[in-house]
Each structure stands twice: as structure tokens, then as C-alpha cells.
Amino acid sequence: MPVLQQLLGRLATQDACLVQVESTQGSAPRDAGAWMAVFAQDQLSTIGGGHLEWEAANKARDLLASGGDAVSERFALGPRLGQCCGGVVHLRFQRVTQADCEPLAQRLAPHCSPVAVFGAGHVGAALVQVLSHLPLQITWVDSREALFPTTLPANVQAEYSDPIERAVADLAPGSSVFILTHDHQQDLQITQACLQRQRSHGDLDLVGLIGSATKRASFAHRLAERGFADEEFARITCPIGVRGIQGKAPEVIAIAVAAQLLQHLQG
């Protein structure tokens, strides 16, 4: 269950102190917006760990016990806490109750970039598993409905599509797309559909195709025969995954592709 949903659920029976990073200067464990919820006996999420988090959790429990008002405090990581980051973190401490659930749901909800994964085989399943832990909204597409698990993470939506490439037209604008089905012809059809959408709308983000340099050359040739220019196919990332990571196990590929996506989204 996503940590925000855990917080909202627990507030039905327990108050908490929300500790959120307001701003930072220099090196800091987490960026502005990071938060943790401190209860009387435990906590959810993290603002970076170490001495900063330990001291912040103690202050949060003191505020919970005293019923004090919201307060902000400056923490110098080097002189005050002995952390080698050396920066400064400004934290806000606020008591939250069940009555705060709706505004908290809006305030703390992460921005979720849309991602589409075509293929529910071993690599597709491993990739969805890794991506589901990130602030992403994932559409998982296959022409074999029976391959989808019966339960999925909250940010994953399974979609049966036959022909599979038909699903490209319905993807959210700004989607990053990963094409890794069990069938090269399906991969080709999906790639063509993505190129066609880019030609008409230009609203897809990263489009990645699993395969080797040989597969890339073959697809480039076949798509050129279908009227797509070299400049259009050059927008397709193939092979996919961060360079230098060796291994073809599904989990290895999934981690390499997830790292590549994070580089792209943060770049």
C-alpha cells in the first residue's frame, strides 16, 4: 500500500505529527517536499535518516504530547548534528488528525508521470514491478489477458488490447513508452503506432524498444519502407537500459531501464 494511503488510514484512529522539508541550502539528505509522519510509537516515510531524522522524530513526538501549534525549525547538519552533508534543512512540524485527510491527500500526493509498458512477459512483469515503487502512473498492455496478475499495485492499470498497437492511441499525453512484447511483429506494430502518434500529435515522451543493434537496424529498414524517415525513427531508444549494466536476466534489464527512465525524467 502506498505510504500516503497508509498515513490517511492510520489517521482514522491515531493523530500524527507531519514533518516536512520546507527548504534546503547546500547538501541535504532529501529535497523540499519530502515528509515523514511521526506517531507515538513509530513513523511512516523518511526525511533522509541519520541524526536529522532522529532529532526531528523526537521533536515531533514532543509536539504530539504537548498538543502544540505548528512550528518551523532550522537544522544545520554540520555544526548542530554532526552530519557530513554540511547543508541546512528547514523543517515544518504540524499535528495532523483525521480531519486533515482530504487536504493532506492533495498536498502530499506525488506528481505521477505516465508510463506505458507493452508486454506482460518476464521482462515486462519485472519492469512493472520495479516501476510500481516510483511516482509513476503505469499502463500495462498485452494482447494476452491471462498473463496479468490478479492483484496489481495501486498505480498500475492492466489493459488488454488486441491488436496490441491499438492501445497507443489512448495513452495519456506525455507518456513514456517501453515496447518489450514476446513477438517482434507486435513490437514493430507498436513502434509504428508510436511514430504515427508522434507525427500527428508529438505528445509522447521517451519511447524505448527492447532489442539489439541488429533489431534496431532491421526495424529502421522496415519502417522506412512504410514511409517513416530516419529522423523519425531516431527518436526511438533502442537498445534500452543504462549502458554498462551487463546481464540479460529480466530483473537486471528492469533495473537498467528504470534507471534510464529516471535519468530522462529528471534531466
C-alpha positions in Angstrom: 0.0 0.0 0.0 1.4 3.5 -0.9 2.8 5.3 2.2 0.3 8.2 1.8 -2.6 5.8 1.9 -1.1 4.2 5.0 -1.0 7.6 6.6 -4.5 8.5 5.7 -5.8 5.1 7.0 -4.0 5.4 10.3 -5.2 8.9 11.0 -8.7 7.4 11.4 -7.6 6.1 14.8 -4.3 8.0 15.7 -3.0 11.6 15.4 0.4 12.1 14.0 2.9 14.9 13.6 3.7 15.6 9.9 7.4 16.6 9.4 8.0 18.1 6.0 11.1 19.6 4.4 10.3 23.2 3.6 13.6 24.2 2.0 17.2 23.3 1.9 20.6 25.0 1.5 23.7 23.2 0.3 23.8 19.4 0.5 20.9 17.8 2.2 19.5 14.2 2.6 16.2 15.0 0.9 14.7 17.8 -1.2 11.9 20.2 -0.4 8.6 18.4 -0.1 9.9 15.2 1.4 8.0 14.2 4.5 7.5 11.7 7.3 4.6 11.1 9.7 5.6 10.5 13.3 3.2 8.6 15.6 3.6 8.0 19.3 5.4 4.7 18.7 6.6 4.6 15.1 6.7 6.6 11.9 6.0 6.4 8.2 8.3 7.6 5.3 11.6 9.4 5.8 13.2 12.8 5.5 16.6 11.2 5.0 17.6 9.2 8.0 20.5 9.8 10.3 20.8 12.2 13.2 18.5 14.8 11.5 15.6 12.3 11.3 16.2 11.1 14.9 16.1 14.6 16.3 13.1 15.6 14.2 11.2 12.5 15.3 11.8 13.3 18.9 10.7 16.9 18.4 7.6 15.6 16.6 6.7 13.3 19.5 7.1 16.2 21.9 4.7 18.3 19.8 2.2 15.4 19.7 2.4 15.0 23.5 2.0 18.7 24.2 -0.6 19.5 21.6 1.5 22.4 20.4 0.9 24.5 17.3 2.7 24.0 14.0 6.2 25.3 14.0 9.2 25.5 11.6 12.8 25.0 12.6 16.2 25.3 11.0 18.7 22.4 11.3 22.3 22.9 10.4 23.5 19.5 9.5 27.2 20.0 10.2 27.6 22.1 13.4 24.4 21.0 15.1 24.0 17.4 14.1 27.5 16.3 13.0 26.3 15.1 9.6 28.9 15.5 6.9 26.4 16.8 4.3 27.1 20.2 5.7 23.9 21.8 4.5 20.9 23.3 6.1 17.4 21.9 6.3 14.3 23.8 7.3 11.5 21.5 8.7 7.9 22.2 9.4 6.2 20.3 12.2 2.4 20.0 12.2 0.0 17.9 14.2 -2.5 16.2 11.8 -5.7 14.3 12.6 -8.5 12.6 10.7 -10.0 16.0 9.8 -6.8 16.8 7.8 -7.1 13.7 5.5 -8.5 15.5 2.4 -6.1 18.4 2.4 -3.2 16.0 3.1 -4.2 13.8 0.2 -3.9 16.7 -2.1 -0.9 18.3 -0.6 1.3 15.2 -0.3 0.2 13.3 -3.5 3.3 12.9 -5.6 3.3 14.0 -9.2 3.0 10.8 -11.2 4.4 10.7 -14.7 2.5 8.4 -17.1 4.3 5.3 -18.4 3.1 2.6 -20.7 4.7 -0.9 -20.7 3.8 -3.1 -23.7 4.4 -6.7 -22.9 3.4 -8.9 -19.9 6.1 -11.5 -20.2 9.1 -12.0 -17.9 10.8 -8.7 -18.7 7.6 -6.7 -18.7 6.5 -8.1 -15.4 9.9 -7.4 -13.8 9.8 -3.8 -15.2 6.3 -3.1 -13.9 7.4 -4.5 -10.5 10.3 -2.0 -10.3 8.4 1.0 -11.7 5.5 0.5 -9.4 7.6 1.7 -6.5 8.2 5.0 -8.2 5.9 8.1 -8.5 4.5 6.9 -11.9 1.1 6.0 -13.3 1.6 2.8 -15.3 -0.5 1.4 -18.1 0.5 -2.2 -18.7 -0.7 -3.5 -22.0 -0.7 -7.0 -23.6 -2.8 -9.0 -26.1 -2.8 -12.0 -23.7 -5.1 -11.0 -20.9 -4.4 -14.2 -18.9 -0.8 -13.1 -18.2 -1.8 -10.2 -15.9 -1.7 -10.9 -12.2 -4.9 -10.9 -10.3 -3.8 -8.1 -8.0 -1.8 -5.1 -9.1 -0.2 -2.1 -7.3 -2.5 0.9 -6.9 -0.5 2.9 -9.6 -0.7 0.1 -12.2 -3.6 -0.4 -14.6 -3.7 -3.6 -16.8 -5.1 -3.2 -20.3 -6.0 -6.0 -22.7 -5.7 -4.9 -26.3 -5.9 -6.9 -29.5 -4.4 -5.8 -31.7 -2.0 -4.5 -29.1 -0.9 -1.4 -31.0 -4.4 0.0 -30.8 -3.7 1.0 -27.2 -1.1 3.6 -28.3 -3.9 6.0 -29.4 -5.4 6.0 -25.9 -2.2 6.7 -23.9 -2.1 9.8 -21.8 -0.2 12.7 -23.3 3.4 12.9 -22.2 3.6 9.1 -21.7 7.0 7.3 -21.8 6.6 4.0 -23.6 8.5 0.8 -23.3 8.0 -1.9 -26.0 9.0 -5.4 -25.0 6.5 -8.0 -26.1 7.0 -11.6 -26.9 6.6 -11.0 -30.6 8.9 -8.9 -32.9 6.0 -8.2 -35.2 4.0 -6.8 -32.3 7.0 -4.7 -31.4 7.1 -3.4 -34.9 3.4 -2.5 -35.0 3.6 -0.7 -31.6 6.7 1.2 -32.7 4.9 2.2 -35.9 1.9 3.3 -33.9 4.1 5.4 -31.6 5.8 7.0 -34.6 2.5 7.8 -36.2 1.3 9.4 -33.0 4.5 11.4 -32.7 3.9 12.6 -36.3 0.3 13.6 -35.7 0.5 14.8 -32.1 4.1 14.8 -30.9 3.0 14.2 -27.4 4.8 11.0 -26.3 7.9 11.3 -24.2 10.7 8.7 -24.2 9.9 5.7 -26.5 12.1 2.7 -25.8 12.3 -0.6 -27.7 13.9 -3.7 -26.3 16.4 -5.4 -28.6 19.9 -5.3 -30.1 21.6 -3.1 -32.6 20.7 -5.6 -35.2 17.0 -5.4 -34.3 17.2 -1.6 -34.4 18.7 -1.7 -37.9 16.0 -4.2 -39.1 13.2 -2.0 -37.7 14.7 1.1 -39.2 14.7 -0.5 -42.6 11.2 -1.9 -42.3 9.7 1.3 -41.1 11.5 3.3 -43.8 9.6 1.0 -46.3 6.4 2.1 -44.6 7.2 5.8 -45.1 8.9 6.9 -41.9 12.0 9.0 -42.2 15.3 8.2 -40.5 14.9 11.3 -38.3 11.6 9.9 -37.0 13.0 6.5 -36.1 16.0 8.2 -34.5 13.6 9.3 -31.7 13.2 5.6 -30.7 15.6 4.5 -28.0 16.9 1.0 -28.8 18.6 -0.8 -27.2 17.0 0.3 -23.8 18.7 0.5 -20.4 21.6 2.3 -18.9 24.8 1.4 -20.7 27.4 -0.6 -18.9 25.0 -2.8 -17.0 25.6 -6.4 -18.1 23.2 -9.3 -17.9 20.0 -10.3 -19.6 18.0 -11.6 -16.6 14.6 -9.8 -16.5 15.4 -8.2 -13.2 18.7 -6.8 -14.5 17.0 -5.4 -17.6 14.2 -3.9 -15.5 16.6 -2.1 -13.2 18.7 -0.7 -16.1 15.5 0.5 -17.9 14.1 2.1 -14.7 17.4 3.9 -14.1 17.3 5.2 -17.7 13.8 6.4 -17.3 14.7 8.3 -14.0 17.7 9.9 -15.8 15.3 11.0 -18.6 12.6 12.3 -16.3 15.0 14.2 -14.1 17.0 15.5 -16.9 
